[in-house]
Amino acid sequence: MSTNSTQATASPFANPWLQLAVGVICMACVANLQYGWTLFVGPIDAKFHWGRAPIQVAFTIFVLIETWLIPVEGYLVDRFGPRWVVIGGAVLVAIAWVINSGADSLPILYVAAAIGGVGTGCVYGTCVGNALKWFPGRRGLAAGITASGFGAGAALTIGPISTMINSSGYEHAFLFFGLLQGAIVFVMAWAMLAAPQQLVAARVKMNQTSHGYSPAEVLRSPVFWVMYVMFVLVASGGLTMAASMAPIAKDFKIDKIPVELFGFVLPALVFALSLNRIFDGIGRPFFGWVSDQIGRENTMAIAFVIGAGALFALSNSGANPVLFVLVTALYFGVYGEIFSLFPATQGDTFGGKFAAANAGMLYTAKGTGALLVPIATAFAAAKGWHAVFYIGVGFNLLAAFIGIVVLKPMRVRHFINSRAKFNESGDLREPAASGAART
């Protein structure tokens, strides 16, 4: 048991909802390293003329490092508790944007992206893994609320960052927000605690396992790899959109056109970015809660099909600035659910003991999906964004099909085998009869 876990019962912060709130704040403060990046691409290119695709390689490096090191960071969390991992992450995210503020070559930009990826991974993996442990009976909701901090956190600062870039230059924006966000995470980290061991080991629903599968056991499970493929299919489209919102709007010639909605008037790009973060943030806990009620795979299928429809509409009507704002908001509202549903599904399937490390291994699928971002950018330059959107439609529909036809029955068999092998209590007849509804 970690030191933090031992201290949990004595600390005033030893409350699941307080821990959830701390995690949300930390996530919100590192969100701009990903979702604010698109605002910097144009100004960097205007100053150095490196080209969009080479600049976007920094985004890919960031996501790769952020995701592929999370299993290691998750192991450290499972072993030593969340506090020190998040403190390290706070320092690194601040350093990354400070370096960005003075980067005058692509290699330096790439180094900063790697440092930022390590720091963001420390924060992201820790907060999601901790939420899964503090809420074993409502993992979908808990993971969704935590992930909403990352999804919606940038909504509060997209406008100020854009304003600061226009008034003081992108370099000043990197420096100011890097130090501010890093400082907030550093302070909040001291309140983070590991969940008590008896809570981590609890199994409160039929379609969960009480056995804590080790990372090595998880990697040998076909269920894990099916989820991994689904994650890659959906994440690749969302990451391409997140990294390319500004170039897409500019290519559609609508980025600076004023849009009036909900009593606000903003340039189409700024409006879209802000509304995207809000819908993304709302969608993560909403779909997490829905999945607690009707099942993980059923919820994934619904969201993925809606996402496919949004990309289809964007391809055909995205040149309309109002529709661009609304359709991209709808897309991100259903895209972000992968960051609540997949961790929750992993926690249900493989238990809570190694939840941080196991969720981290699955989260590397986001890094794999990020490999397609510069490819999509180059493909868009050759074939247009419409072709990229249609590929995204196909990926979403394929993921929905795999979830219902492949993953759902595989997980039912997994729970049956787990109960037989580890002598767990529980009866699968009830959830099986209702379509494994209460996953």
URQUIWO-V829998 format. One record per residue. RES is the residue in three letters. D_FIRST is the distance of its C-alpha to the first C-alpha in Angstrom with 1 decimal. Layout:
RES;D_FIRST + RES;D_FIRST
This chain:
MET;0.0 + SER;3.8 + THR;6.7 + ASN;8.3 + SER;6.3 + THR;6.9 + GLN;10.3 + ALA;11.1 + THR;13.0 + ALA;15.1 + SER;16.1 + PRO;19.4 + PHE;18.1 + ALA;15.5 + ASN;18.0 + PRO;18.0 + TRP;21.5 + LEU;21.0 + GLN;18.1 + LEU;20.6 + ALA;23.3 + VAL;21.6 + GLY;20.9 + VAL;24.5 + ILE;25.9 + CYS;24.1 + MET;25.3 + ALA;28.8 + CYS;29.0 + VAL;28.5 + ALA;30.6 + ASN;33.8 + LEU;32.8 + GLN;33.5 + TYR;35.8 + GLY;37.8 + TRP;38.6 + THR;41.7 + LEU;43.4 + PHE;43.4 + VAL;44.7 + GLY;48.3 + PRO;48.6 + ILE;47.1 + ASP;49.5 + ALA;52.4 + LYS;51.8 + PHE;51.2 + HIS;52.6 + TRP;50.0 + GLY;50.1 + ARG;47.7 + ALA;46.3 + PRO;45.4 + ILE;43.8 + GLN;41.8 + VAL;40.3 + ALA;38.2 + PHE;36.8 + THR;36.1 + ILE;34.3 + PHE;32.2 + VAL;31.1 + LEU;30.6 + ILE;28.4 + GLU;26.6 + THR;25.8 + TRP;25.6 + LEU;23.0 + ILE;20.6 + PRO;18.9 + VAL;18.1 + GLU;17.0 + GLY;14.9 + TYR;13.2 + LEU;12.5 + VAL;11.2 + ASP;8.8 + ARG;7.7 + PHE;8.3 + GLY;8.9 + PRO;12.5 + ARG;14.4 + TRP;15.5 + VAL;16.3 + VAL;18.6 + ILE;20.2 + GLY;21.2 + GLY;22.5 + ALA;24.6 + VAL;26.3 + LEU;27.1 + VAL;28.7 + ALA;30.9 + ILE;32.0 + ALA;32.8 + TRP;35.3 + VAL;36.7 + ILE;37.6 + ASN;39.0 + SER;41.3 + GLY;43.1 + ALA;42.8 + ASP;46.3 + SER;45.7 + LEU;43.9 + PRO;41.7 + ILE;40.4 + LEU;39.8 + TYR;37.8 + VAL;35.7 + ALA;34.9 + ALA;34.0 + ALA;31.5 + ILE;29.9 + GLY;29.8 + GLY;28.3 + VAL;25.3 + GLY;24.8 + THR;25.3 + GLY;23.0 + CYS;20.2 + VAL;21.0 + TYR;21.9 + GLY;19.1 + THR;16.4 + CYS;18.3 + VAL;19.0 + GLY;15.7 + ASN;14.2 + ALA;17.2 + LEU;16.7 + LYS;13.3 + TRP;14.8 + PHE;17.9 + PRO;17.5 + GLY;21.0 + ARG;22.8 + ARG;21.4 + GLY;25.0 + LEU;25.7 + ALA;22.4 + ALA;22.6 + GLY;26.3 + ILE;26.1 + THR;23.6 + ALA;25.9 + SER;28.9 + GLY;28.0 + PHE;28.6 + GLY;31.6 + ALA;33.3 + GLY;32.1 + ALA;35.0 + ALA;37.5 + LEU;37.6 + THR;38.3 + ILE;40.4 + GLY;43.6 + PRO;42.9 + ILE;42.0 + SER;45.1 + THR;47.2 + MET;45.9 + ILE;46.6 + ASN;50.1 + SER;50.8 + SER;49.1 + GLY;48.2 + TYR;45.1 + GLU;44.2 + HIS;43.8 + ALA;41.8 + PHE;39.3 + LEU;39.0 + PHE;38.8 + PHE;36.4 + GLY;34.1 + LEU;33.7 + LEU;33.5 + GLN;30.8 + GLY;28.7 + ALA;29.0 + ILE;27.9 + VAL;24.7 + PHE;23.9 + VAL;24.4 + MET;22.5 + ALA;19.3 + TRP;18.7 + ALA;18.2 + MET;15.5 + LEU;12.1 + ALA;9.3 + ALA;9.9 + PRO;8.5 + GLN;7.1 + GLN;10.6 + LEU;12.3 + VAL;11.0 + ALA;12.1 + ALA;15.4 + ARG;18.7 + VAL;21.5 + LYS;24.3 + MET;26.3 + ASN;26.1 + GLN;22.4 + THR;20.2 + SER;17.2 + HIS;16.4 + GLY;14.1 + TYR;16.6 + SER;15.6 + PRO;17.7 + ALA;20.1 + GLU;20.8 + VAL;21.4 + LEU;23.9 + ARG;25.8 + SER;26.2 + PRO;29.6 + VAL;28.3 + PHE;26.3 + TRP;29.4 + VAL;31.6 + MET;29.4 + TYR;29.5 + VAL;33.3 + MET;33.6 + PHE;31.4 + VAL;33.6 + LEU;36.8 + VAL;36.1 + ALA;34.2 + SER;37.1 + GLY;39.5 + GLY;37.4 + LEU;36.6 + THR;40.3 + MET;41.3 + ALA;38.8 + ALA;40.0 + SER;43.6 + MET;44.4 + ALA;46.6 + PRO;48.5 + ILE;49.0 + ALA;50.5 + LYS;52.6 + ASP;54.0 + PHE;54.8 + LYS;56.5 + ILE;54.9 + ASP;52.3 + LYS;54.3 + ILE;56.2 + PRO;55.6 + VAL;54.0 + GLU;54.4 + LEU;51.9 + PHE;50.4 + GLY;52.5 + PHE;51.3 + VAL;53.2 + LEU;51.3 + PRO;51.9 + ALA;50.9 + LEU;48.2 + VAL;46.5 + PHE;46.8 + ALA;45.3 + LEU;42.3 + SER;41.6 + LEU;42.1 + ASN;40.1 + ARG;37.0 + ILE;37.6 + PHE;38.1 + ASP;35.1 + GLY;32.9 + ILE;34.3 + GLY;34.3 + ARG;30.5 + PRO;29.4 + PHE;32.6 + PHE;32.3 + GLY;28.6 + TRP;29.8 + VAL;32.7 + SER;30.6 + ASP;28.6 + GLN;32.0 + ILE;34.0 + GLY;31.6 + ARG;30.2 + GLU;33.0 + ASN;35.8 + THR;34.6 + MET;34.3 + ALA;37.8 + ILE;39.3 + ALA;37.8 + PHE;38.8 + VAL;42.4 + ILE;42.7 + GLY;41.5 + ALA;44.2 + GLY;46.8 + ALA;45.9 + LEU;46.3 + PHE;49.6 + ALA;50.8 + LEU;49.8 + SER;51.8 + ASN;54.9 + SER;54.8 + GLY;52.5 + ALA;55.5 + ASN;56.0 + PRO;54.0 + VAL;53.2 + LEU;52.1 + PHE;50.1 + VAL;48.1 + LEU;47.6 + VAL;47.0 + THR;44.4 + ALA;42.6 + LEU;42.7 + TYR;41.3 + PHE;38.3 + GLY;37.7 + VAL;37.1 + TYR;35.8 + GLY;32.7 + GLU;31.4 + ILE;30.1 + PHE;27.3 + SER;26.2 + LEU;27.3 + PHE;26.0 + PRO;22.3 + ALA;22.6 + THR;24.4 + GLN;21.8 + GLY;18.9 + ASP;21.2 + THR;22.2 + PHE;19.0 + GLY;16.3 + GLY;13.4 + LYS;10.4 + PHE;12.1 + ALA;14.3 + ALA;14.5 + ALA;15.5 + ASN;17.7 + ALA;19.3 + GLY;19.9 + MET;21.8 + LEU;23.9 + TYR;24.6 + THR;26.2 + ALA;29.1 + LYS;30.0 + GLY;30.6 + THR;32.7 + GLY;34.7 + ALA;35.2 + LEU;37.2 + LEU;39.9 + VAL;40.4 + PRO;42.8 + ILE;44.5 + ALA;45.0 + THR;46.4 + ALA;48.8 + PHE;49.7 + ALA;50.5 + ALA;52.8 + ALA;54.7 + LYS;54.7 + GLY;53.7 + TRP;50.8 + HIS;52.2 + ALA;51.5 + VAL;47.8 + PHE;47.5 + TYR;48.9 + ILE;46.5 + GLY;43.7 + VAL;45.3 + GLY;45.3 + PHE;41.6 + ASN;40.6 + LEU;42.8 + LEU;41.5 + ALA;37.9 + ALA;38.8 + PHE;40.6 + ILE;37.8 + GLY;35.4 + ILE;37.6 + VAL;39.3 + VAL;36.6 + LEU;33.0 + LYS;33.5 + PRO;34.7 + MET;32.3 + ARG;29.3 + VAL;30.9 + ARG;31.3 + HIS;27.7 + PHE;26.5 + ILE;29.0 + ASN;27.9 + SER;24.2 + ARG;25.0 + ALA;27.3 + LYS;25.0 + PHE;21.8 + ASN;23.6 + GLU;22.4 + SER;24.4 + GLY;26.6 + ASP;30.1 + LEU;31.1 + ARG;34.7 + GLU;34.3 + PRO;32.8 + ALA;35.0 + ALA;38.0 + SER;37.2 + GLY;36.6 + ALA;32.8 + ALA;33.2 + ARG;30.0 + THR;27.6
